[in-house]
């Protein structure tokens, strides 16, 4: 008999396998959570360090501008003439990158005369005065900013009396707002004279207003305004929209130009469903519905799928719904896309299932969206005749056969989601009439792709079809283009000459009987009409 203390020793020998596995899993979960916190903290630290460096670079640039502004009487005019410049005071040559602690920064500076008056900005009714101030704005960016906004600073500098804008100039004030209708500062605005020549650039201030000094001719000059910033779009998804300013006269201000412009959003459409494959979806249509404000006559835009996952970029921020195909569902579920953001939506779809019976020569079935013209259509795809699967919609079928090449089949089939009725490949027939006597004993049809001339036996893999004997002949054959001729020799020995009479080309329609009348005056095998 085992002593009692031995039983306790057996139970306390150590942990079992289950306990070890549970402990490892718990440790992994805790480690993942801790690692995520550490990485987030590290990312925030790097971002804060970048913002501090960017703030220092912005302050440095503004100090250098003040120095240039006061250095001479022409300092204010020279700054205004420079307009928008990038990295004007680099550590190396002007325009070269600014690198601090391994991070590359871009400093963009803009300077323009501020037109003051009764409005809070020139875009809101300001008027030209003799002593304007020079508005200077500095914006600093760096790679991989994500959702972090650029660091920006600005200053208003008053030039000495007598320095300023002459009466020979005019001004265009352009207002830019974001997707919320709020002022959009820091956006690049370009004003150009129509037909080329003068071009001015500036960026919008805190009020979303950019003032650009232009120099029209004595008789006036027509100008065009444009906003252009990487990663931004207007309501229509245009990354560089433009507006006609109209004719500008000397000493005038045009403040009637405005743009809605914001960071572009991205929608990722995930098509889901049992058995759905990328090859089934590529080239299919996806429709987006824009809620709220939109450009154009319809809120619907059509895009083409690149597989189960399709990315639609360059969208105006707002509410969007996505659905498969072009038929608008009874109910739509909208998702909000923030400026510069990316959102994924799932769209459930059900494939259309069908079988094809009676395919000519047992050929490969090719399905083409809409109308089909060729087996080589870039939008075509091979389907299994015994278990066809396609996206619901309108399709046309062809068959790639060994004996007859590419032949036409059922057109404009409407396939519904889920099981469909079998598709029956209808028989096509050709009737040849008025074949004169002496034209041979047998009428034949040869696929166009197989013949180099009308009266010749097929070569290679293609086959001829015997239609019957004159004066009339009829036979079943696949739809498509055929050459018709008659001969009194074996089809394998036909090679033109007096043993064969050619009638010409005929297109046999799918699913019916096509009648072809032998052309009058065609020579027979003996050379007589």
C-alpha positions in Angstrom: 0.0 0.0 0.0 1.3 3.4 -1.1 2.0 5.8 1.8 -0.5 8.8 1.9 2.1 11.4 1.4 3.0 9.8 -2.0 -0.4 10.7 -3.4 0.1 14.4 -2.6 3.5 14.3 -4.3 1.9 12.9 -7.5 -0.7 15.7 -7.6 1.9 18.4 -7.0 4.5 17.4 -9.5 3.8 20.4 -11.8 1.5 22.1 -14.4 -0.3 20.1 -17.0 -0.2 20.8 -20.8 -3.6 22.6 -20.7 -2.4 25.0 -18.0 0.8 25.8 -20.0 -1.2 26.5 -23.2 -3.6 28.8 -21.4 -0.7 30.6 -19.8 1.0 31.1 -23.1 -2.2 32.5 -24.7 -2.7 34.9 -21.9 0.9 36.1 -22.1 0.5 36.6 -25.8 -2.6 38.7 -25.4 -1.0 40.9 -22.7 2.1 41.3 -24.8 0.2 42.4 -27.9 -1.7 45.0 -25.9 1.4 46.3 -24.2 3.2 46.4 -27.6 0.4 48.3 -29.2 0.5 50.9 -26.4 4.3 51.2 -26.7 4.1 51.6 -30.5 1.4 54.2 -30.2 3.4 56.1 -27.6 6.5 56.0 -29.8 4.5 57.2 -32.9 3.1 60.1 -30.8 6.6 61.0 -29.6 8.0 61.0 -33.2 5.0 63.1 -34.3 5.5 65.6 -31.5 9.2 65.9 -32.2 8.4 66.6 -35.9 5.9 69.3 -34.9 8.4 71.0 -32.7 11.0 71.0 -35.4 8.4 72.2 -38.0 7.4 75.1 -35.6 11.0 76.1 -35.2 11.5 76.2 -39.0 8.3 78.2 -39.5 9.4 80.8 -36.9 12.9 80.9 -38.5 11.4 81.6 -41.9 9.2 84.4 -40.6 12.2 86.0 -38.8 14.2 85.9 -42.1 11.2 87.5 -44.0 11.0 90.4 -41.5 14.8 90.9 -42.0 14.4 91.0 -45.8 11.2 93.2 -45.5 13.1 95.9 -43.6 16.5 95.6 -45.4 15.7 98.1 -48.1 13.0 100.3 -49.6 12.3 97.6 -52.3 12.2 94.8 -49.7 8.3 94.7 -49.5 7.9 94.9 -53.3 10.5 92.1 -53.8 8.8 89.8 -51.3 5.4 90.4 -52.9 6.8 89.7 -56.4 8.2 86.3 -55.3 4.6 85.1 -54.5 4.8 81.4 -53.5 8.3 79.9 -52.9 9.4 76.5 -51.5 12.4 76.2 -49.1 13.6 79.8 -49.9 16.1 79.7 -46.9 17.5 76.1 -47.0 20.6 75.1 -45.1 22.1 74.5 -48.6 21.2 76.0 -52.0 17.8 77.8 -52.2 15.0 75.2 -52.8 17.0 72.3 -51.4 15.5 70.1 -48.7 15.6 71.1 -45.1 16.7 68.1 -43.0 16.5 68.1 -39.2 17.5 65.0 -37.1 17.0 62.8 -40.2 13.6 64.1 -41.1 13.1 66.1 -44.3 10.8 69.2 -44.0 9.3 71.4 -46.7 8.7 75.1 -46.0 6.3 76.9 -48.3 6.0 80.6 -48.0 3.5 82.9 -49.7 3.4 86.7 -49.7 0.7 89.0 -51.2 -0.8 92.4 -50.6 -3.8 92.4 -48.4 -6.7 94.5 -49.8 -8.5 96.0 -46.9 -11.9 97.7 -46.7 -15.4 97.2 -45.3 -15.2 93.4 -45.3 -13.2 91.2 -43.0 -11.2 90.1 -46.0 -10.8 91.0 -49.7 -13.0 88.0 -50.5 -15.8 89.6 -48.5 -16.0 93.1 -50.0 -12.6 94.6 -49.3 -11.5 97.5 -51.5 -8.1 98.7 -52.8 -6.4 101.4 -50.7 -3.2 103.3 -51.1 -1.3 101.7 -48.2 -2.0 98.0 -48.1 -0.2 95.6 -45.8 1.9 92.6 -46.9 0.5 89.3 -45.7 3.1 86.5 -45.3 2.1 82.9 -44.6 4.5 80.1 -43.8 3.5 76.4 -43.9 5.7 73.5 -43.0 5.1 69.8 -43.9 7.0 66.5 -43.6 6.6 62.9 -44.9 4.1 60.5 -43.4 2.0 63.2 -41.6 -1.2 61.1 -41.8 -4.0 63.1 -40.3 -1.7 65.6 -38.7 -2.2 69.1 -40.0 0.7 71.2 -41.4 2.4 73.7 -39.0 1.6 77.2 -40.2 2.2 80.8 -39.1 1.5 84.2 -40.6 2.2 87.8 -40.1 1.0 91.2 -41.5 3.8 93.5 -42.3 3.3 97.3 -43.0 5.7 98.8 -45.5 7.1 102.4 -45.1 4.9 105.2 -46.4 5.2 105.5 -50.1 5.9 101.8 -50.7 3.0 99.7 -52.0 0.8 99.0 -54.9 0.6 101.4 -57.9 -2.6 102.3 -59.7 -1.5 100.2 -62.6 -2.3 97.0 -60.8 -5.5 95.0 -60.1 -6.4 92.2 -57.7 -8.2 88.9 -57.8 -9.5 87.7 -54.4 -10.3 83.9 -54.4 -12.3 82.3 -51.5 -11.7 78.6 -50.8 -13.9 76.6 -48.4 -13.7 73.0 -47.2 -16.3 70.2 -47.2 -18.0 71.7 -44.1 -18.2 75.2 -45.8 -15.5 76.5 -43.5 -12.5 78.6 -44.6 -9.7 76.4 -46.0 -6.3 78.1 -45.3 -3.1 77.0 -47.0 -4.6 76.2 -50.4 -2.6 77.1 -53.5 -4.4 79.5 -55.9 -3.1 80.3 -59.4 -4.4 83.2 -61.5 -3.3 83.2 -65.2 -4.0 85.6 -68.1 -6.1 84.0 -70.8 -4.0 83.0 -73.8 -0.8 82.8 -71.7 1.6 85.4 -70.4 1.1 86.6 -66.8 0.7 83.9 -64.0 0.4 84.7 -60.3 0.3 82.2 -57.3 -0.6 82.6 -53.7 -2.1 80.5 -50.8 -5.3 81.2 -48.8 -5.1 82.9 -45.4 -6.9 81.9 -42.2 -10.1 83.3 -43.7 -9.7 81.0 -46.7 -8.9 84.0 -49.0 -6.0 84.4 -51.4 -5.3 87.8 -52.9 -3.3 87.9 -56.2 -1.9 91.0 -57.8 -2.2 91.1 -61.6 -1.2 93.7 -64.2 -3.9 93.9 -66.9 -3.4 95.7 -70.2 -4.7 99.2 -70.8 -7.8 97.8 -72.5 -8.2 95.1 -69.8 -7.2 91.4 -69.6 -9.2 88.2 -69.1 -8.0 85.9 -66.3 -8.6 82.4 -65.1 -8.4 81.2 -61.5 -7.4 77.7 -60.4 -6.8 75.8 -57.2 -4.2 73.0 -57.2 -3.0 71.0 -54.2 -1.8 67.4 -54.1 -4.4 65.1 -52.6 -7.3 67.6 -52.8 -10.5 67.6 -55.0 -13.6 69.7 -55.6 -17.2 68.5 -55.6 -16.8 66.8 -59.0 -13.6 65.1 -57.9 -11.4 67.4 -60.0 -7.9 67.8 -58.4 -7.3 71.1 -60.2 -10.6 72.9 -60.9 -10.7 76.3 -62.6 -13.0 79.3 -62.9 -13.2 82.1 -65.3 -12.4 85.4 -63.6 -13.4 87.5 -66.5 -12.0 90.9 -67.7 -9.9 92.8 -65.2 -9.3 96.6 -65.5 -6.5 98.5 -63.9 -7.2 99.6 -60.3 -10.1 97.1 -59.7 -10.8 94.1 -57.5 -12.7 90.9 -58.4 -13.9 89.1 -55.3 -16.6 86.9 -56.9 -14.5 83.7 -57.3 -14.9 80.9 -54.9 -14.1 77.2 -54.7 -15.2 74.2 -52.5 -12.0 72.3 -52.1 -10.8 69.7 -49.6 -8.7 66.6 -49.1 -9.8 63.7 -51.2 -11.4 60.7 -49.5 -11.1 57.0 -50.5 -13.8 54.3 -50.5 -12.8 50.7 -50.5 -15.7 48.5 -51.7 -15.5 44.9 -50.6 -17.7 42.6 -52.6 -18.7 39.5 -50.6 -20.7 36.4 -51.2 -20.4 32.6 -51.3 -18.0 31.4 -54.0 -17.3 34.9 -55.3 -13.8 35.1 -57.0 -11.7 38.0 -58.3 -11.9 36.6 -61.8 -15.7 36.6 -61.6 -15.8 40.3 -60.6 -13.1 42.0 -62.6 -14.7 44.4 -65.1 -18.1 44.3 -63.4 -19.9 47.6 -62.6 -20.1 49.2 -59.2 -22.2 52.2 -58.5 -21.6 54.9 -55.9 -24.4 57.1 -54.7 -23.4 60.5 -53.2 -25.6 61.9 -50.4 -26.0 65.6 -49.9 -24.2 68.1 -52.2 -22.8 66.6 -55.4 -21.7 67.9 -58.8 -23.6 67.1 -62.1 -27.1 66.0 -62.9 -27.0 62.8 -60.9 -25.6 61.6 -57.6 -24.7 58.2 -59.1 -21.3 57.4 -60.6 -20.3 54.1 -62.1 -16.9 52.4 -61.5 -15.4 49.1 -62.6 -14.5 46.3 -60.2 -10.9 45.2 -60.0 -11.8 42.0 -58.1 -13.5 41.4 -54.8 -11.9 44.5 -53.4 -12.0 47.8 -55.4 -10.6 51.1 -54.3 -12.2 54.3 -55.5 -10.0 57.3 -54.7 -10.3 61.0 -55.3 -13.8 61.4 -53.8 -15.2 64.6 -52.3 -15.7 64.0 -48.6 -19.3 63.2 -47.5 -21.8 60.4 -47.3 -21.7 57.5 -49.9 -23.5 54.3 -50.5 -22.2 51.5 -52.8 -24.1 48.8 -54.6 -23.3 46.2 -57.3 -24.5 46.8 -60.8 -26.5 49.8 -62.0 -30.0 49.0 -60.7 -30.6 51.2 -57.6 -31.7 49.1 -54.6 -34.9 50.1 -52.7 -32.8 51.0 -49.6 -29.3 52.4 -49.5 -27.0 52.5 -46.5 -24.7 55.5 -46.4 -21.3 55.8 -44.9 -19.5 59.0 -44.0 -16.1 59.6 -45.7 -14.0 62.2 -43.8 -11.6 64.6 -45.6 -8.4 62.6 -46.4 -9.8 59.5 -44.8 -10.4 55.9 -46.1 -13.4 53.8 -45.3 -14.3 50.2 -46.3 -17.9 49.1 -47.1 -19.1 45.6 -47.6 -21.5 44.9 -50.5 -23.1 41.4 -50.5 -23.8 39.9 -53.9 -25.2 36.7 -55.2 -23.8 35.1 -58.3 -26.1 34.0 -61.2 -26.0 30.3 -61.8 -26.9 28.6 -65.1 -26.2 25.7 -67.5 -25.7 25.9 -71.3 -27.1 23.2 -73.5 -26.3 22.4 -77.2 -23.0 24.3 -77.5 -21.8 23.8 -81.1 -18.9 21.3 -81.5 -18.7 21.2 -77.7 -16.7 24.4 -77.8 -15.6 26.6 -75.0 -18.3 29.1 -73.9 -17.2 32.8 -73.8 -19.4 35.3 -71.9 -19.2 39.0 -72.7 -21.0 41.8 -70.8 -23.6 43.4 -73.0 -23.2 42.9 -76.7 -20.6 40.3 -78.0 -18.6 40.7 -81.2 -15.5 38.5 -80.7 -14.3 35.6 -78.7 -11.2 37.8 -78.0 -13.2 40.6 -76.4 -11.1 42.0 -73.5 -14.1 41.9 -71.2 -15.0 38.3 -72.1 -14.4 35.3 -69.8 -14.6 31.5 -70.2 -17.4 29.8 -68.3 -18.2 26.2 -67.5 -21.2 25.2 -69.7 -22.3 22.6 -67.2 -22.0 24.9 -64.2 -21.8 28.5 -65.3 -21.4 31.3 -62.8 -21.5 35.0 -63.7 -22.4 38.2 -62.0 -26.1 39.1 -62.4 -26.7 41.3 -65.4 -26.9 41.3 -69.2 -24.5 38.9 -71.0 -24.0 37.6 -74.5 -22.5 34.1 -75.3 -20.1 32.9 -78.0 -18.3 29.6 -78.5 -14.7 29.0 -79.4 -14.8 25.8 -81.4 -12.2 23.6 -83.1 -14.2 23.0 -86.3 -15.7 26.4 -86.9 -13.7 29.0 -85.0 -15.6 31.6 -83.0 -19.4 31.4 -83.4 -22.2 33.6 -82.1 -24.7 32.5 -79.6 -27.5 33.8 -77.3 -27.3 37.5 -77.0 -28.4 40.0 -74.3 -29.2 37.3 -71.8 -30.6 38.7 -68.5 -29.2 36.6 -65.7 -30.7 37.0 -62.2 -29.0 36.4 -58.9 -29.2 32.7 -57.9 -30.2 29.8 -60.1 -31.5 30.6 -63.6 -33.2 28.4 -66.3 -30.9 26.5 -68.6 -29.7 28.4 -71.6 -30.4 26.4 -74.8 -28.1 27.1 -77.7 -30.6 27.5 -80.6 -30.0 25.9 -84.0 -29.1 28.2 -86.9 -29.8 27.2 -90.5 -28.7 28.4 -94.0 -30.9 28.0 -97.1 -29.3 28.5 -100.5 -31.7 29.1 -103.4 -31.5 29.6 -107.2 -28.4 27.6 -107.7 -28.1 27.3 -111.5 -27.6 24.0 -113.3 -24.0 23.0 -114.0 -22.7 24.5 -110.8 -21.7 21.2 -109.3 -23.4 18.5 -107.4 -22.9 19.7 -103.9 -23.2 23.1 -102.1 -20.8 23.8 -99.3 -20.3 26.4 -96.5 -16.8 27.2 -95.1 -16.0 29.3 -92.1 -14.6 32.7 -93.1 -11.6 32.3 -90.9 -10.7 29.1 -92.6 -10.6 30.4 -96.2 -8.1 32.6 -98.0 -10.5 32.9 -101.0 -14.1 32.0 -101.5 -13.7 28.8 -103.5 -11.3 26.7 -101.5 -11.5 23.8 -99.1 -10.8 24.7 -95.5 -7.3 24.2 -94.2 -6.0 23.6 -90.7 -8.5 22.7 -88.0 -11.7 24.2 -89.6 -14.4 22.1 -91.3 -16.7 22.6 -94.2 -20.4 21.9 -93.9 -22.3 20.1 -96.7 -25.7 21.9 -97.4 -27.1 19.7 -100.1 -27.6 19.6 -103.9 -28.7 22.3 -106.4 -31.0 24.0 -107.2 -31.7 24.5 -103.5 -29.7 23.5 -100.4 -30.3 23.8 -96.7 -28.4 22.8 -93.6 -27.8 23.5 -89.9 -24.6 25.3 -89.0 -23.3 27.7 -86.3 -24.1 31.4 -86.6 -21.4 33.6 -88.1 -19.8 34.5 -91.4 -19.5 31.8 -94.1 -18.3 31.3 -97.7 -20.7 29.4 -100.0 -19.6 27.5 -103.1 -20.5 24.5 -105.1 -18.4 21.7 -106.5 -18.7 18.3 -108.2 -15.4 17.1 -106.6 -14.6 15.8 -103.2 -14.3 18.7 -100.7 -10.8 17.5 -99.8 -9.6 18.0 -103.4 -11.2 21.4 -104.1 -8.6 24.0 -105.1 -10.5 26.5 -107.3 -10.5 26.3 -111.1 -13.2 24.7 -113.2 -14.1 22.2 -110.4 -15.7 24.9 -108.1 -18.1 27.8 -108.4 -18.0 30.5 -105.7 -21.2 32.2 -104.6 -19.8 34.6 -102.0 -20.0 35.6 -98.4 -23.1 35.3 -96.2 -23.7 36.1 -92.5 -25.8 33.4 -90.8 -28.0 34.9 -88.0 -28.2 33.1 -84.7 -31.2 31.0 -83.9 -33.1 31.2 -87.2 -33.0 30.4 -90.9 -31.0 32.7 -93.2 -31.8 32.6 -96.9 -29.1 33.2 -99.4 -29.9 33.6 -103.1 -27.1 32.5 -105.5 -25.9 35.7 -107.3 -27.1 36.0 -110.8 -24.3 35.9 -113.5 -21.9 33.9 -111.4 -19.9 31.6 -113.7 -20.4 27.9 -113.3 -17.8 25.2 -113.3 -17.8 25.1 -117.1 -17.3 28.9 -117.3 -20.8 29.7 -118.5 -23.5 31.8 -116.7 
